[in-house]
Amino acid sequence: MSNDYDIIIVGAGMVGATLACALGQQGFRVAVVEAVQPDFNWPTDSIDQRVSAITCASQKIFESIGAWETMQAQRVSPYQEMRVWDATGNGAIHFDSADLGVPLLGHIVENRVTLFALHQQLEALDNITLLTPATITQLDISTDHAQVALDDGKVLTASLVVAADGSRSRLRELAGIETSGWSYHQHGVVAHITTSKTHQYTAWQRFMPDGPLAFLPLADGSSSIVWSTTPEHAEALLALDDAAFLDQLQSTFGDSLGRMLACGPRAAFPLRMQHAKAYTLPRLALLGDAAHTVHPLAGQGVNLGLADAASLAEVLVNARQQRQDIGAHKVLRRYERWRKGENLAMIATMDGFKRLFGSTKPVIKWVRNVGLGLTNSTTPVKNLIMRQAMGLEGDLSRLAKGQSLGGDQ
């Protein structure tokens, strides 16, 4: 079998698999290298610890590549409202999709459900080769092609290599691309929680000085939580038995969802901001967490990565239509210019929110509570925030608008 491809994508997570589907459906010959063999045999009554808030723009991307229907058949949970309030004051804001005249703000989807749907699409495309488990050991870039060596000795060649292998990207490291960033000195504790009241198709978020606590609505009426707190507190929360953990959760969140009745397995992961100093080199492109990570307080991380994937796919299809080299740096720079500014703006916004709500200074507390109240009462501002959170503002890709990439071969 030939090991020569148009594009090699390293990483078959949500972002890498989305790009592979988009490109594969346009006739590109794609190799996808994934370190961990996906396991889609989960108990039917279990719920993934990791979920993502999928914006309307990301939903359109999934619809455009044919994955959304499979996701819906598995399990997705729409949410129509979002309630945010400050634990240290009376500031609060309420977002409602009805104010925009749309049925919902987005969906909460288990990460494994999204991955399953994407991999179903990958398997249906005979011009995509999935190599897993496999890891990259070497990267060589020359004038007219790129070459990667795998841990089993196999060597792959392509016009372009894409790093979609996460925040600790091996490919980014091999390419010598540096990153900037910092730790937030927080961990996100995740778990599945059953409450006495249903979530009312609402995402709830309470801001404390140590970090926000979010309840994200799931399809069965329960919620997935992301509790951002200090590493020490996170470790203590993981060590508690279920009853003691639920007690702490109740006292922190309050009774908006009634009593905390039960919780599933808990896990925690460190939170940090990271941004690659370059998204592209000749014959190399970074996207998703390999290029940028943000604080999860607004659930935008995976949506930024999906926007990267859709934008890069459009740039590559356009380049091929114009008979340009898809690995040429002048082509890849179009993708970098398209996405870098928007990603940096979101990073700055999330970082600003984290610092604003993490401050215990009286004047800052007063400002943020007054600001929340003013924003809540100013409909045009609130509606603009909602549209941005839904991914409906900015320079959208064709896929994010629900349009075809065109250029099928």
N, C-alpha and C positions, 0 to 999 in steps of 0.2 A: 504494500500500500504506500502511495506517495506521501511524503511528509512535507510537501510544499503547499502552502495555503496563501490566500489573500491576506488574512488577518488571523493573528493568534491572540486570544483573550485569556489572560491569567486571572482566574477567579470566576466561579460559577454561582456566586451568591445572587441576590436579587438584582443588583446593578449589572454585573457581568452577564448574567443570563438574559436580561432584558436587551442589552446591546446585541448579544448573539442572535436572539430571535429576530430583532429588527433587521440585522444585516443578512442573516440566513434567508429571510423571506425576500430579500432583494437579490438573491443569487450569488452572494459572496461565498467563497469557500472559507470556512471558519473552523479553527481548532480552539477548543475551550479546555484549559488546563485547570483542574481543581484538586486541591490537596486532600480534601476530606470527601470520601464517598457518601453521597446523600442517602439518607435513610427515610423513606416515606411510609414505613410500616409502623404507624403509631396507633395506640389504642383509641377506639372511636369515641370513648367518653373522656379523653384527656384534652387539655388545652395547653398550647405552647406557652412557655414562660415569656417569650419575646414576641411582642406585637408591634405593629407600626401603624401610625395614622396616615392613611393614604388619601392625598388630596384629590380634588376633582380633576386637576391636570394629570396627575399620575394615573388615575382611573382611565382617562382617555388614552394614555400611552398603552396601558394594558389591554384596553379594548382594541386599539389599533393593531396590536400584534397577536390578538386572538387569545389572550390569557384570561381575560376578565370573566368570561362565562364559566370557565373551570373553577375560578376562585369563588364565584357566587354559589356554584353547586357544592363546594366544600363548606365554606362558612365565612361570611363577612358580616360586619355589624355597622349599619349606617348610624351616623349621629347628626342631629339636627340643631343642637344647641351646645354652647360652651359657657360654663360659669367659672369665673376666676375671682378670687378674693384674697385679701391680705390678712394674715393671721394676727398682725400687730395693730390693726386699725379697722376702720369701717369701710375702706375703699373696696369696691367690687365692680365688675363689669360682666354683662350678659350679652353673649352673641347668639343670634337666632337666625337661621337660614330664611325664615319667613320674611325678615326685613329686607332681604335681597330678592325675594320672590322666587327662590329656588327651593327644592325639596329637602336638601341636606347640605351639610358643610363638608362631609367627607365620610370615610369608612375606617373602622379599626379592623385590621386583618392580622391574623397570626402569621408570623414570618414563614413558617413551614408550609402554610397553605399557599402563599404567594410563590414560594420556591417550587412546590409541587406543580402548580399550574404552568410555570415557566419551563420546567424540565419536560413536561408533557409536550409543549410546543417544540422544544429542542429535539426530542426524540422523533418527531414527525418530519424533520427536515434532513434529507439525506446528504446535504452539502455541509452539515455541521458534524464535527467529530468531537465527542466528549472524552477526554483522557483523565480518568480518576480511579484511584488516588494517584496523584502525580505532583511533583514539585519541581520548580525551576532551580537549576544549579548554576547556570551560566547564561549570560546575555552578550551577544556580539552584534554590533551594528556596523554595517558597511554602507557604501554609497548607494547601492541599489537594492539592498535587502537587509532584513534582520534575522538573527538566528538565536534560538534558545535551546539549551540542553536540559534534559529532564533527568531526574534521579535514577531512572532505569537505563540511562545511556542513550536514549532516543534523542535525535536532533531534529528540530522543526525549523522550517524556513518560511518567511512571509514578507510581504511588503510593509506590514505594520504590526507592531506588538502593542497590546493595550493592557495596562495594569488596572485590574479591578479586584485586587487581592487584599483589600482592607487597609486599616490604619497603620499596620506594621508591614506594609508592602515589601516583599522580598524583591520584586521587580524594580520598584522605585530605588531601593537600596543598591541593587546591582547597577542601575543607571547613574548612580551618584547624585540624584536629585535631593537636595536638602529640604528640611521642613522647619517652620517656625511654629511656636505655640507654647502652651503652658497647661499644667494640671489645674483643675478647678478645686482640688483637694476635697472632692466629693465622690461618693459611689452611688450608683443607682440601684436600689433594691427593687427587684421585680417579683411579682407573685400574682396568682389568680385568686380573687376574693369574692365570696358569696355574701350578700347583704340582705337584710330583711325587706328593704325597698328596692325595686328595680332602678336601673340607672336613668330611665326616662329618655333614652336615646340622647343622653347628654354627656359630654366630657367635662369632668370636674377637676379644678386645680386650685389648691390652697398653697399660698406662698408663706413659708417660714424663713427666719434668718438663716437656718442651716441649708435651706433648699426647698424646692417645690415638691408637693405630694399630689400626683395626678391619679385620678380614677378614670379609666378608659372603658367605654361600654362594649360588652361582648354580646354575641348573638343570643345566648341563653338567658340574658337578663343579669348576669354577673358582671364583674369588672376585672380588668387587668390594671395593676398599680405600677407606677414608677415613683419610688420614693427617693429623692435626691437628698443625701445627707452626708455628714462627715464620715470618713473611712472607719473611725472608731465606733461611731454609732451604728453604721451599717453592719460591722462585724458583730456587735452586740445583738442587733435585730436578728441576724441569721442564727445566733446561738440560742435564742429563746424557743420554748415550746410553742405550739400553735396558739394555745389559749393566751399566754402572756404576750405574744406578738399581736394578736387581735386586740387585746386591751390597749397596747401602745398605739396601735393604728386608730382605734376608736377615739382615744383622747386627743390625738393629733389632728384627725380629720373632722371630728364632730359627728353630728347625727343627720346630716343631709341625706344619707342613704339608709338611715335607720341603724340597726345593730349589725356589727360585723359578726357573721355567723361561722364562716369557715374559710380556710386558706389552703392553697395548694403548695407545692414545693417552692422554696425561695432561692434566689440567687442574687448576686451583686456584681457590678462591673464598674471600673473606674471611669470617670468623666474627665475629658480634656479637650482643649481646642488645639487643632493642628491644621496647618496649611502648607502645601507644597510651594516652594519658591518658583517652580515652573510646572506647568501642566503637560508640556510637550517638549520633545527633542526630535530631531530627524528620526522617523520610523518608530516613534514611541509616544503614547498618550496615556495620561493618568485620568481616572474618573472615580467618582464616589469617594469612599473613605480613604482611598489611596491618595487622593488629592486634597481632601478637606474633611475635618470632623467638627461638629458643633455641639453645643449643649443641647440635651434632648428636651428642654422645657417646652418647646413648641412643636416637637415631633417632626421637625423639618429635615432631619439628616438624610433619611432614605429618599425623600422626595427630591432633594438637591441632586443626589446621585442618579436618580431616574431621569431627571432633566438633563444631566450630563450625557447619559446614554442616548437619549433621543436626539440631542443636539449633535453629538458626534456622528451618529448614524446619518443624519441629514447632510452634514458636511461631506461625509465620505461618498454618499450617493450622488450628490451634486458634482463632486470632483470627478467621479467616474464618468458621469454624463458629459463632462467637459474634456474627457480624455486626459485628465491630469493624474499624476502619480499620487496615490492615496497616502503614501508614507512620507511625501515631501513636507518639509517643515513649514513652508508657506501655506500649504493646505491645512495642516494641523493647527497652525496658529489661528486660523479662523475659528476653530472650536474653542481655543484658549481665550481669545478675545471675547467670544460670545458668553462664556460661562464664568470667567474669573471674576468680573465685576459684580455679577449678581450673587455669586457665592460669598465674596468678601462682604457684601452689604448684609447678607443674612448672618454671617459670622459676627459682624459688629453689632447687629441688632440683638442677637441672642446673648452675646457677651454683656452688652449694656443692660439687658433685662436682668441677667444673673446678678450683676453687681448692684443694680438699683434695688432689687428685692432682697439682696443679702445684707444690705447695710442696716445697722442698728442705730445710726445717728438720728437724733430726734428730728432735725430739719429735713433729712432725706425721707424719713417715715412720713412726715407731714406732706411733703411734696408728692410722693407716690400715691398716697391715699386720696389727696385732692385730685391728682391727675387721673386716677382710675375713675373717680366720680364724674369728672368733666368729660372724659372720653366716652363714658357710658351714656351721657346725656347729649352727646354731639353726634347725631346720626350719620352725617356724611363721613366723618372721620372713622367712626366705628365700621361703617360699611366698606370703606377702603381697606381697613385692617383685615376684615373678613375676606375680601377678594384676594388680598395678598396671601393670606393663610391658606386659601383654597388653590393657590397656584395660578390664578387667573390674571395676574398682572405681570408686566415685564415682557421681554422679547421671547415669546413662546415658540417652540419648535412645531413643525407640522403635526407630529404625533401627539403632542400635548393639546393641540386644537382638534384632535380627532380626524386629522386628514391623512391621506396616504403619502408615503414617501415618494412614490412613483419610481420609475426607473427599473421595474421588474425585468429580470432577464431569464 
